[in-house]
Amino acid sequence: MNNKCRRYGVCAIVLIIVWCMVMGCTTPGAPPPHEPAQTGYKTVHVSDIDIAYNEYGNGDPLIMIMGYSGTMDLWDPKVILELAKHYRVIIFDNRGIGHSTSSDKEYTIPLFASDTAGLMDALEIKKAHVLGFSMGTIIAQELTLDYPQMVDKLILYAGDPGGKEMISPAQKDIEALQNTTGTGEERGKRLFLEMFPEAWLKQNPDPSKYFPKVTSMSPAVNVKRQLKAMEMWNGSYSRLSSLTQPLLLITGDQDLLTPPGNSLVIAEQVPASWVVRIRGGGHGVMYQYPDEFSDIVLTFLKDAR
């Protein structure tokens, strides 16, 4: 997947978030006090910024890195709750996104990785499991390559290696993302067809039943800077063989935005790797099958060597 294709893929997520805010997508019912809150957060100073974060549960730390433009409330609440039964789960807003502040520093993937390492230092975490989603996977890869002593086990959900080794979305999917015709609702539905398999959407037509409540948007200027950082990233492929951490790659077998073959490209370079394709899953497989997703992560964290 070249940088142009990456632009189309990540923009789909931004547009879906906007559409959900307009259409009022919410998770049904108010969560009990012990569940992940959609409002309220803590902050900690890291280098030249303040990072907004939340944490749940106890045990070994599990750092979760969100994808492009997404805030920490985009994590599926069911997944967070299940993982927090066994681990100290930490979610946060990347630099300049959501409630985290920014600075004049040029946005780069290594900078985002440094921010994550700084967050761990500020929370006095010497080593943690790391889980990245979509763009969060390239930050997670950079973190593991640049700070290997800080990463225990690595999980890449909808990940790719960047660079010329990336596998592109199909041309029809790129054209679907570029299509601006129709009403806002019609366009939103088209975008959901890129995020979720059509057959699954027919059985689950109400986003409020599975998509998290979107409570805030990120400054457009910082979203643009984040996208530029992704486009400038040279990828990890040539460095992946140096990874020694156990690696889990989770992908939906019908992911149109990050084709599942990308997980195999990465796995072929990493000796200690697991690849799990979830049947019937799209880019949003975490929202489709949160229980299965959590079980896969927990099994890996418990059993991988």
Rosetta silent file (secondary structure, phi, psi, omega in degrees, C-alpha in Angstrom):
SEQUENCE: MNNKCRRYGVCAIVLIIVWCMVMGCTTPGAPPPHEPAQTGYKTVHVSDIDIAYNEYGNGDPLIMIMGYSGTMDLWDPKVILELAKHYRVIIFDNRGIGHSTSSDKEYTIPLFASDTAGLMDALEIKKAHVLGFSMGTIIAQELTLDYPQMVDKLILYAGDPGGKEMISPAQKDIEALQNTTGTGEERGKRLFLEMFPEAWLKQNPDPSKYFPKVTSMSPAVNVKRQLKAMEMWNGSYSRLSSLTQPLLLITGDQDLLTPPGNSLVIAEQVPASWVVRIRGGGHGVMYQYPDEFSDIVLTFLKDAR
SCORE:     score description
SCORE:     0.000 S_00000001
   1 L     0.000  122.251  178.242    0.000    0.000    0.000 S_00000001
   2 L   -82.513  177.459 -175.082    1.535    3.301   -1.006 S_00000001
   3 H   -64.352  -33.059  178.141    1.094    6.520    0.942 S_00000001
   4 H   -63.220  -43.643  178.171   -1.795    7.629   -1.265 S_00000001
   5 H   -64.494  -40.056  178.310   -3.676    4.423   -0.504 S_00000001
   6 H   -59.277  -39.453  179.779   -2.939    4.811    3.197 S_00000001
   7 H   -57.952  -46.266 -179.154   -4.510    8.286    3.032 S_00000001
   8 H   -63.785  -42.537 -177.514   -7.759    6.857    1.693 S_00000001
   9 H   -62.302  -48.042 -176.718   -7.863    4.089    4.266 S_00000001
  10 H   -73.614  -30.553  178.505   -7.371    6.254    7.315 S_00000001
  11 H   -63.992  -28.750  177.663   -9.674    9.003    6.046 S_00000001
  12 H   -59.246  -41.409 -179.163  -12.491    6.458    6.049 S_00000001
  13 H   -65.175  -41.713  178.696  -12.170    6.148    9.818 S_00000001
  14 H   -60.144  -47.262 -177.285  -12.278    9.934   10.267 S_00000001
  15 H   -66.060  -35.769  176.505  -15.400   10.248    8.133 S_00000001
  16 H   -64.226  -41.347  178.367  -17.118    7.397    9.964 S_00000001
  17 H   -61.768  -45.596  178.796  -16.426    9.128   13.286 S_00000001
  18 H   -60.192  -45.765 -179.161  -17.875   12.391   11.941 S_00000001
  19 H   -60.911  -40.818 -179.983  -20.915   10.550   10.587 S_00000001
  20 H   -63.684  -37.799  179.315  -21.458    8.825   13.937 S_00000001
  21 H   -66.052  -40.853 -179.935  -21.403   12.152   15.756 S_00000001
  22 H   -67.191  -42.960 -175.673  -23.960   13.593   13.332 S_00000001
  23 H   -83.402   -7.050  175.974  -26.199   10.512   13.449 S_00000001
  24 L    77.712   36.021  176.958  -25.906   10.220   17.231 S_00000001
  25 L   -63.040  126.495  177.141  -24.269    6.806   17.517 S_00000001
  26 L  -141.776  152.540  172.767  -24.184    5.911   21.201 S_00000001
  27 L   -77.145  134.743 -173.617  -23.661    2.814   23.201 S_00000001
  28 L   -65.511  129.898  176.107  -27.012    1.818   24.676 S_00000001
  29 L    81.435  154.158  176.843  -27.491    2.739   28.315 S_00000001
  30 L   -84.294  133.692 -178.710  -25.203    4.494   30.741 S_00000001
  31 L   -70.696  145.635  174.272  -22.253    2.377   31.882 S_00000001
  32 L   -59.795  162.044 -175.437  -21.981    1.506   35.572 S_00000001
  33 L   -57.369  -27.983 -176.131  -19.309    3.448   37.509 S_00000001
  34 L   -83.944   -5.554 -178.925  -16.757    0.631   37.211 S_00000001
  35 L   -88.156  162.104  179.369  -16.973    0.587   33.416 S_00000001
  36 L   -55.950  126.288 -179.233  -14.794    2.696   31.083 S_00000001
  37 L   -84.199  145.236  176.225  -16.070    6.247   31.225 S_00000001
  38 L   -87.014  -14.903  176.082  -16.620    8.255   28.063 S_00000001
  39 L  -126.248  157.351 -179.046  -15.914   11.457   29.965 S_00000001
  40 L    88.381  135.870 -178.484  -13.241   12.241   32.518 S_00000001
  41 L  -164.483  166.120  175.155   -9.549   11.545   32.177 S_00000001
  42 E  -110.426  160.951  176.432   -6.209   12.101   33.840 S_00000001
  43 E  -130.411  153.494  175.805   -3.202   13.929   32.429 S_00000001
  44 E  -143.814  142.564 -178.231    0.529   13.586   32.855 S_00000001
  45 E   -82.361  128.474  179.010    3.324   15.784   31.509 S_00000001
  46 E  -132.444  114.141  179.292    5.574   14.070   28.959 S_00000001
  47 L    56.606 -111.197 -175.291    8.404   16.008   27.334 S_00000001
  48 L  -106.260   12.454 -176.658    6.747   19.076   25.748 S_00000001
  49 E  -139.135  170.165  169.966    3.081   18.018   26.040 S_00000001
  50 E  -110.570  126.034 -179.175    0.412   16.791   28.436 S_00000001
  51 E  -100.462  128.043  175.706   -0.972   13.357   27.607 S_00000001
  52 E   -87.265  135.376 -176.834   -4.569   12.519   28.525 S_00000001
  53 E  -151.089  166.856  170.360   -5.078    8.940   29.645 S_00000001
  54 E  -140.277  156.437  177.094   -7.246    6.537   31.606 S_00000001
  55 E  -141.925  150.236 -174.911   -6.463    3.224   33.241 S_00000001
  56 E  -141.089  143.468  174.014   -8.515    0.267   34.382 S_00000001
  57 L    80.145 -176.104 -179.091   -7.833   -2.907   36.323 S_00000001
  58 L  -136.622  163.148  179.398   -4.732   -4.272   38.028 S_00000001
  59 L   118.085 -161.619  177.836   -1.862   -6.511   37.117 S_00000001
  60 L   -62.177  140.479 -176.314    0.829   -6.338   34.474 S_00000001
  61 E   -72.188  143.126  175.151    0.440   -3.174   32.383 S_00000001
  62 E  -128.984  109.831 -179.864   -1.098   -3.283   28.903 S_00000001
  63 E   -90.537  128.759 -178.888   -0.641   -0.102   26.853 S_00000001
  64 E  -115.693  123.731 -174.540   -3.209    0.377   24.051 S_00000001
  65 E  -108.562  117.385 -176.016   -2.362    2.736   21.162 S_00000001
  66 L   -75.824  161.121 -178.617   -5.285    4.104   19.143 S_00000001
  67 L   -83.338 -172.349 -173.123   -5.337    4.574   15.375 S_00000001
  68 L   -53.710  125.678  176.206   -5.364    7.618   13.140 S_00000001
  69 L    65.605   -9.668 -175.510   -7.311   10.618   14.500 S_00000001
  70 L   -76.701  141.716  174.289   -9.085    8.367   17.012 S_00000001
  71 L   -92.330  170.748 -175.060   -9.421    9.321   20.657 S_00000001
  72 H   -65.568  -19.143  178.701   -9.200    6.836   23.495 S_00000001
  73 H   -77.311    1.618  175.366  -12.994    6.554   23.684 S_00000001
  74 H   -82.866  -10.084  173.861  -12.902    4.708   20.345 S_00000001
  75 L   -68.076  141.471  179.090  -11.727    1.531   22.114 S_00000001
  76 L   -66.765  124.318 -177.781  -14.554   -0.939   22.497 S_00000001
  77 H   -59.094  -35.991 -179.758  -15.746   -0.748   26.148 S_00000001
  78 H   -64.427  -39.315  179.152  -16.395   -4.500   26.295 S_00000001
  79 H   -65.161  -45.852  179.875  -12.822   -5.222   25.237 S_00000001
  80 H   -59.634  -45.973 -178.522  -11.390   -2.835   27.810 S_00000001
  81 H   -61.310  -42.503 -178.004  -13.500   -4.324   30.581 S_00000001
  82 H   -68.317  -43.260  179.472  -12.527   -7.891   29.751 S_00000001
  83 H   -66.503  -34.382 -177.808   -8.813   -7.118   29.478 S_00000001
  84 H   -71.461  -10.723  174.165   -8.959   -5.085   32.700 S_00000001
  85 L   -70.596  -18.576 -173.861  -10.050   -8.195   34.601 S_00000001
  86 L  -124.769  -19.820 -173.295   -6.508   -9.491   34.155 S_00000001
  87 L  -137.456  161.362  170.571   -4.271   -6.492   33.380 S_00000001
  88 E   -84.637  100.115 -174.252   -3.704   -2.848   34.185 S_00000001
  89 E   -90.071  127.456 -178.814   -5.094   -1.420   30.943 S_00000001
  90 E  -122.117  120.969  175.803   -3.911    2.050   29.931 S_00000001
  91 E  -116.559  153.715 -176.224   -5.516    3.960   27.052 S_00000001
  92 E  -157.783  163.633  174.153   -4.548    7.463   25.977 S_00000001
  93 L   -92.196  128.627  175.699   -4.911   10.184   23.361 S_00000001
  94 L   -62.777  163.149  179.524   -1.957   10.536   21.033 S_00000001
  95 L   -45.730  126.720  175.645   -0.196   13.897   20.774 S_00000001
  96 L    74.004    4.294 -177.087   -2.552   16.661   19.624 S_00000001
  97 L  -112.761  140.818  178.635   -5.532   14.304   19.538 S_00000001
  98 L    58.919 -121.894 -176.074   -8.570   14.479   21.818 S_00000001
  99 L   -97.785    0.373  176.074   -7.529   15.911   25.181 S_00000001
 100 L   -81.426  142.305 -177.970   -3.755   15.573   24.748 S_00000001
 101 L   -84.129  176.678 -177.111   -1.922   18.805   24.018 S_00000001
 102 L  -134.091 -177.025  176.604    0.513   19.512   21.210 S_00000001
 103 L  -151.622 -173.128 -178.945    3.569   21.595   20.393 S_00000001
 104 L   -83.470   -3.066  179.683    5.428   22.935   17.372 S_00000001
 105 L   -59.927  141.429  176.289    7.477   19.742   16.970 S_00000001
 106 L   -65.523  132.097  179.314    7.085   18.071   13.597 S_00000001
 107 L   -73.262  128.750  174.846    4.852   15.030   13.911 S_00000001
 108 L  -142.573  159.583  176.847    6.608   11.767   13.130 S_00000001
 109 H   -64.091  -43.153  174.887    5.968    8.135   13.962 S_00000001
 110 H   -58.832  -33.198  176.934    9.209    7.958   16.028 S_00000001
 111 H   -66.424  -42.361  177.864    7.967   11.009   17.976 S_00000001
 112 H   -62.569  -38.265  177.051    4.676    9.255   18.727 S_00000001
 113 H   -64.795  -40.476  177.592    6.649    6.206   19.870 S_00000001
 114 H   -64.041  -38.543  176.338    8.764    8.452   22.097 S_00000001
 115 H   -59.779  -43.202 -179.319    5.578    9.957   23.554 S_00000001
 116 H   -63.924  -43.107  176.934    4.347    6.460   24.421 S_00000001
 117 H   -62.654  -38.814  177.992    7.652    5.595   26.069 S_00000001
 118 H   -65.674  -36.918  175.793    7.477    8.889   27.961 S_00000001
 119 H   -62.029  -43.745  178.279    3.975    8.077   29.169 S_00000001
 120 H   -61.533  -43.571  178.309    5.255    4.759   30.495 S_00000001
 121 H   -60.482  -44.488 -177.596    8.122    6.515   32.268 S_00000001
 122 H   -64.216  -31.038  178.883    5.757    9.070   33.801 S_00000001
 123 L   -92.638    9.009  177.923    3.542    6.250   35.100 S_00000001
 124 L    58.422   42.627  176.745    6.645    4.419   36.402 S_00000001
 125 L  -106.548  113.452 -178.692    6.117    1.483   34.042 S_00000001
 126 L   -81.400  -31.490 -177.599    9.399   -0.119   33.084 S_00000001
 127 L  -151.836  141.467 -177.452    7.930   -2.776   30.792 S_00000001
 128 E  -148.785  157.221  164.227    4.478   -3.419   29.365 S_00000001
 129 E   -74.019  149.325 -177.139    2.521   -5.422   26.851 S_00000001
 130 E  -131.344  131.862  177.852    1.575   -3.201   23.911 S_00000001
 131 E  -126.172  123.077  177.980   -1.500   -3.362   21.671 S_00000001
 132 E  -117.130  148.063  179.123   -1.878   -1.089   18.650 S_00000001
 133 E  -119.604  123.181  175.074   -4.858   -0.601   16.324 S_00000001
 134 L    56.550 -117.751  177.665   -4.451    0.447   12.671 S_00000001
 135 H   -58.078  -28.278  177.021   -2.116    3.495   12.754 S_00000001
 136 H   -61.928  -22.250  178.480   -1.456    2.521   16.351 S_00000001
 137 H   -71.805  -32.352  179.923    0.270   -0.597   15.031 S_00000001
 138 H   -76.632  -30.999  172.122    2.966    1.406   13.291 S_00000001
 139 H   -65.649  -42.587 -179.751    3.550    3.411   16.474 S_00000001
 140 H   -63.283  -39.846  177.440    3.706    0.127   18.386 S_00000001
 141 H   -63.793  -44.457 -179.549    6.225   -1.296   15.927 S_00000001
 142 H   -64.804  -40.001  177.076    8.393    1.818   16.187 S_00000001
 143 H   -59.623  -45.740 -177.348    8.156    1.739   19.983 S_00000001
 144 H   -68.167  -36.583  179.622    9.262   -1.887   20.067 S_00000001
 145 H   -74.115  -36.583 -176.705   12.120   -1.297   17.646 S_00000001
 146 H   -86.598  -28.433 -177.320   13.349    1.892   19.350 S_00000001
 147 L  -132.795   60.860 -173.234   12.732    0.854   22.981 S_00000001
 148 H   -59.657  -28.872 -178.489   12.860   -2.959   22.958 S_00000001
 149 H   -70.698  -13.542 -176.455   13.520   -3.159   26.692 S_00000001
 150 H   -96.530   -9.364 -174.785   10.146   -1.524   27.387 S_00000001
 151 E  -112.616  124.406  178.246    7.948   -3.958   25.429 S_00000001
 152 E   -86.148  -74.572  176.046    7.076   -7.414   26.750 S_00000001
 153 E  -120.624  146.783 -171.869    4.579   -8.834   24.229 S_00000001
 154 E  -118.254  132.714  179.200    3.356   -7.020   21.124 S_00000001
 155 E  -125.479  123.618  179.002   -0.131   -7.130   19.579 S_00000001
 156 E  -115.551  113.204  179.381   -0.881   -5.579   16.188 S_00000001
 157 E  -105.083  117.538 -175.843   -4.557   -5.315   15.259 S_00000001
 158 L    60.878   53.825 -175.907   -5.106   -4.402   11.591 S_00000001
 159 L  -100.825  162.090  174.651   -1.406   -3.789   11.147 S_00000001
 160 L  -146.819  162.183 -176.703    0.880   -3.287    8.177 S_00000001
 161 L   -89.915   -3.011 -176.639    4.638   -2.928    7.717 S_00000001
 162 L    71.400 -179.153  176.443    4.540    0.357    5.809 S_00000001
 163 H    63.374 -163.849 -175.910    6.748    1.137    2.832 S_00000001
 164 H   -72.521  -11.662  179.206    6.631   -0.657   -0.483 S_00000001
 165 H   -81.588  -11.320  179.446    5.901   -3.997    1.201 S_00000001
 166 L   -64.222  147.619  176.527    2.404   -2.888    2.233 S_00000001
 167 L   -98.995  127.713 -173.894   -0.545   -4.483    0.458 S_00000001
 168 L   -78.990  154.183  167.398   -2.971   -1.966   -1.029 S_00000001
 169 L   -64.220  160.455  176.429   -6.751   -1.886   -0.747 S_00000001
 170 L   -67.391  151.963 -178.887   -8.606   -2.863   -3.907 S_00000001
 171 H   -58.439  -36.376 -179.144   -9.244   -0.083   -6.415 S_00000001
 172 H   -64.648  -31.788  179.428  -13.015   -0.390   -5.922 S_00000001
 173 H   -75.906  -35.946  174.634  -12.595    0.320   -2.213 S_00000001
 174 H   -62.747  -43.030  179.240  -10.440    3.360   -2.886 S_00000001
 175 H   -64.891  -36.169  178.208  -13.124    4.619   -5.288 S_00000001
 176 H   -64.364  -38.220  179.567  -15.820    4.009   -2.667 S_00000001
 177 H   -70.709  -28.708  179.826  -13.910    6.138   -0.175 S_00000001
 178 H   -81.756  -15.784 -174.643  -13.531    8.917   -2.752 S_00000001
 179 L   -71.616  114.310 -178.298  -17.243    8.907   -3.615 S_00000001
 180 L  -107.777   13.599 -178.578  -18.823   12.065   -2.183 S_00000001
 181 L   -78.890  161.768  175.941  -22.234   11.737   -3.852 S_00000001
 182 L    86.271 -179.302  179.659  -25.541   11.369   -2.030 S_00000001
 183 L   -75.752  168.875  177.517  -26.709   12.503    1.381 S_00000001
 184 H   -59.794  -39.396  179.135  -24.581   12.425    4.493 S_00000001
 185 H   -65.487  -40.733  179.050  -26.428    9.341    5.677 S_00000001
 186 H   -65.262  -39.705  179.299  -25.872    7.577    2.347 S_00000001
 187 H   -69.121  -39.126  177.545  -22.196    8.398    2.401 S_00000001
 188 H   -60.038  -40.988  178.915  -21.888    7.247    5.999 S_00000001
 189 H   -64.431  -37.981  177.409  -23.441    3.914    5.091 S_00000001
 190 H   -63.037  -40.291 -179.461  -20.952    3.511    2.231 S_00000001
 191 H   -67.365  -36.916  177.126  -18.102    4.158    4.639 S_00000001
 192 H   -64.238  -29.901  176.887  -19.450    1.605    7.092 S_00000001
 193 H   -68.785  -20.722  174.445  -19.357   -0.912    4.228 S_00000001
 194 H   -83.468  -26.285 -177.080  -15.602   -0.282    4.067 S_00000001
 195 H   -89.327  -31.192 -175.691  -15.250   -0.759    7.829 S_00000001
 196 L  -133.044  146.326  177.988  -17.571   -3.764    8.216 S_00000001
 197 L   -61.821  143.461 -175.871  -18.568   -6.673    5.917 S_00000001
 198 H   -58.913  -43.801 -178.386  -21.857   -6.116    4.074 S_00000001
 199 H   -62.481  -39.197  179.854  -23.455   -9.349    5.303 S_00000001
 200 H   -67.633  -40.226  179.740  -22.646   -8.476    8.916 S_00000001
 201 H   -63.750  -35.157  178.199  -24.043   -4.944    8.536 S_00000001
 202 H   -63.239  -33.151  178.628  -27.329   -6.339    7.221 S_00000001
 203 H   -84.869  -15.725 -177.475  -27.643   -8.338   10.431 S_00000001
 204 L  -134.652   69.321 -172.480  -26.459   -5.397   12.576 S_00000001
 205 L   -76.126  -15.428 -175.413  -27.958   -2.251   11.021 S_00000001
 206 L  -101.187  105.450 -179.003  -27.907   -0.086   14.177 S_00000001
 207 H   -58.929  -25.507 -178.018  -24.406    1.332   14.931 S_00000001
 208 H   -65.884  -14.178 -179.503  -25.507    2.273   18.451 S_00000001
 209 H   -83.394  -17.144 -174.470  -25.495   -1.434   19.296 S_00000001
 210 L  -141.953  -18.212 -177.290  -21.785   -1.907   18.620 S_00000001
 211 L   -96.978  132.757 -176.128  -19.944    1.355   17.860 S_00000001
 212 L   -60.682  155.381  175.078  -18.623    3.338   20.864 S_00000001
 213 L   -68.446  128.694  179.744  -20.057    6.706   21.719 S_00000001
 214 L   -94.630  114.730 -172.756  -17.934    9.418   20.094 S_00000001
 215 L  -102.731  -17.264 -177.734  -17.571   12.243   22.603 S_00000001
 216 L  -155.429  155.773  174.366  -14.967   14.520   21.028 S_00000001
 217 L  -112.841  164.713 -178.809  -13.163   15.327   17.828 S_00000001
 218 L  -103.048  151.228  179.676   -9.546   16.275   17.309 S_00000001
 219 L   -56.154  131.993 -176.502   -8.277   19.593   15.878 S_00000001
 220 H   -57.729  -36.110 -178.198   -8.205   19.342   12.077 S_00000001
 221 H   -64.783  -36.899 -179.954   -4.720   20.809   11.922 S_00000001
 222 H   -76.659  -32.233  174.155   -3.335   18.058   14.177 S_00000001
 223 H   -62.373  -41.785  178.306   -5.171   15.332   12.274 S_00000001
 224 H   -64.248  -40.727  178.801   -3.506   16.643    9.117 S_00000001
 225 H   -65.668  -36.667  178.459   -0.097   16.647   10.856 S_00000001
 226 H   -65.583  -41.878  178.669   -0.707   13.083   12.009 S_00000001
 227 H   -62.867  -41.340  178.315   -1.519   11.995    8.465 S_00000001
 228 H   -61.669  -38.817  178.199    1.674   13.596    7.166 S_00000001
 229 H   -60.960  -39.971  178.271    3.646   11.662    9.794 S_00000001
 230 H   -64.811  -42.306 -177.658    2.146    8.424    8.493 S_00000001
 231 H   -67.396  -29.411 -178.353    2.963    9.306    4.915 S_00000001
 232 H   -85.196  -12.629 -178.473    6.569   10.113    5.813 S_00000001
 233 L   -68.074  131.061 -177.331    7.134    6.861    7.706 S_00000001
 234 L   -84.348   -5.874  178.253    9.490    4.582    5.783 S_00000001
 235 L    95.783  173.546 -174.693    8.090    1.397    7.263 S_00000001
 236 L  -116.953   -7.221 -166.829    9.451   -1.373    9.450 S_00000001
 237 H   -50.909  -47.674 -175.559    9.922   -4.285    7.050 S_00000001
 238 H   -69.685  -13.145 -177.101   13.723   -4.209    6.884 S_00000001
 239 H  -108.282   -8.687 -172.333   13.963   -4.060   10.701 S_00000001
 240 H   -62.245  -30.200 -177.504   11.317   -6.587   11.710 S_00000001
 241 H   -65.498  -14.185  179.023   13.724   -9.511   11.906 S_00000001
 242 H   -83.577   -9.131  179.647   15.342   -7.852   14.924 S_00000001
 243 L   -70.002  132.327  177.363   12.180   -8.209   16.996 S_00000001
 244 L  -113.812   -8.971 -178.829   12.510  -10.815   19.739 S_00000001
 245 L   -73.873  144.975  170.030    9.220  -10.168   21.522 S_00000001
 246 L   -57.258  136.695 -174.370    6.317  -12.584   21.059 S_00000001
 247 E  -127.018  130.926  173.235    4.038  -11.025   18.440 S_00000001
 248 E  -114.179  129.593  174.400    0.305  -11.461   17.830 S_00000001
 249 E  -114.638  119.817  178.810   -1.274  -10.165   14.619 S_00000001
 250 E  -110.094  130.396  179.105   -5.083   -9.940   14.620 S_00000001
 251 E  -146.197  147.774  170.425   -6.935   -9.276   11.386 S_00000001
 252 E   -81.475  138.645 -177.097  -10.396   -9.664    9.991 S_00000001
 253 L   -72.425   -5.822  175.970  -10.383  -11.930    6.957 S_00000001
 254 L  -120.992   27.801  177.948  -12.561   -9.345    5.175 S_00000001
 255 L   -69.911  116.428 -178.819  -10.633   -6.222    6.169 S_00000001
 256 L   -89.028  -27.112 -175.362  -10.783   -3.926    3.133 S_00000001
 257 L   -84.477  -38.778  172.248   -8.771   -1.028    4.562 S_00000001
 258 L  -124.477   87.341 -175.775   -5.785   -3.040    5.823 S_00000001
 259 L   -49.731  139.088 -173.594   -5.918   -6.244    3.760 S_00000001
 260 L   -59.661  -21.566  177.342   -5.195   -9.300    5.943 S_00000001
 261 H   -60.181  -22.350  177.773   -2.182  -10.266    3.830 S_00000001
 262 H   -61.357  -34.622  179.335   -0.288   -7.464    5.561 S_00000001
 263 H   -64.884  -37.611  177.790   -0.256   -9.524    8.752 S_00000001
 264 H   -68.635  -36.556  177.515    1.460  -12.384    6.927 S_00000001
 265 H   -58.650  -42.927  178.954    4.034   -9.987    5.471 S_00000001
 266 H   -69.508  -47.393 -174.792    4.950   -8.954    9.011 S_00000001
 267 H   -60.641  -34.074 -179.541    4.794  -12.462   10.485 S_00000001
 268 L   -64.354  -18.920 -178.594    7.174  -13.856    7.895 S_00000001
 269 L   -99.716   -9.283 -174.621    9.862  -11.518    9.249 S_00000001
 270 L  -117.654  116.729 -175.564    9.293  -12.137   12.964 S_00000001
 271 L   -58.149  -45.728 -174.403   10.275  -15.543   14.397 S_00000001
 272 L   -99.280   74.978 -176.007    7.969  -15.520   17.439 S_00000001
 273 E  -131.888  145.199  171.859    4.659  -14.564   15.851 S_00000001
 274 E  -113.289  142.072  172.590    1.042  -15.674   15.913 S_00000001
 275 E  -123.344  125.259  178.167   -1.434  -14.717   13.169 S_00000001
 276 E  -123.332  117.196  173.604   -5.173  -14.894   13.869 S_00000001
 277 E  -101.054  124.466 -179.949   -7.681  -14.151   11.130 S_00000001
 278 E   -92.812  118.905 -176.393  -11.214  -13.733   12.438 S_00000001
 279 L   -63.581  132.489  179.004  -13.711  -15.116    9.982 S_00000001
 280 L    79.664    8.858 -177.531  -16.260  -12.557    8.850 S_00000001
 281 L   -95.503  141.575  173.532  -14.299   -9.691   10.375 S_00000001
 282 L  -104.030 -160.461  177.689  -13.619   -6.337    8.768 S_00000001
 283 L   -61.262  -30.111  179.818  -11.367   -3.486    9.810 S_00000001
 284 L   -95.834   34.757 -176.066  -13.739   -3.014   12.743 S_00000001
 285 H   -59.439  -28.635  177.343  -13.591   -6.637   13.898 S_00000001
 286 H   -60.469  -36.438  179.222  -13.013   -5.479   17.495 S_00000001
 287 H   -79.257  -31.049 -179.702  -16.497   -3.922   17.444 S_00000001
 288 H   -70.447  -46.837 -172.714  -18.061   -6.895   15.658 S_00000001
 289 L  -131.740   66.819 -175.928  -16.737   -9.617   17.951 S_00000001
 290 H   -62.099  -34.708 -179.170  -15.461   -8.030   21.180 S_00000001
 291 H   -68.663  -46.038  178.675  -15.642  -11.265   23.189 S_00000001
 292 H   -63.848  -41.938  178.652  -13.683  -13.277   20.645 S_00000001
 293 H   -57.793  -48.487 -178.923  -11.210  -10.435   20.222 S_00000001
 294 H   -63.589  -41.055  179.547  -10.595  -10.272   23.973 S_00000001
 295 H   -60.902  -40.519  179.789  -10.235  -14.050   24.265 S_00000001
 296 H   -63.704  -46.010 -179.760   -7.587  -14.084   21.538 S_00000001
 297 H   -62.441  -46.300 -177.944   -5.592  -11.310   23.221 S_00000001
 298 H   -65.219  -39.875  178.101   -5.824  -12.916   26.656 S_00000001
 299 H   -61.969  -44.591  178.922   -4.822  -16.353   25.363 S_00000001
 300 H   -61.692  -48.855 -177.625   -1.787  -14.874   23.653 S_00000001
 301 H   -63.320  -29.887 -179.858   -0.699  -12.857   26.680 S_00000001
 302 H   -81.032  -41.346 -167.299   -1.031  -15.897   28.901 S_00000001
 303 H  -104.988  -21.445 -175.086    0.484  -18.594   26.695 S_00000001
 304 L   -67.045  141.621  177.061    2.926  -16.992   24.239 S_00000001
 305 L  -123.851    0.000    0.000    6.602  -17.567   24.864 S_00000001
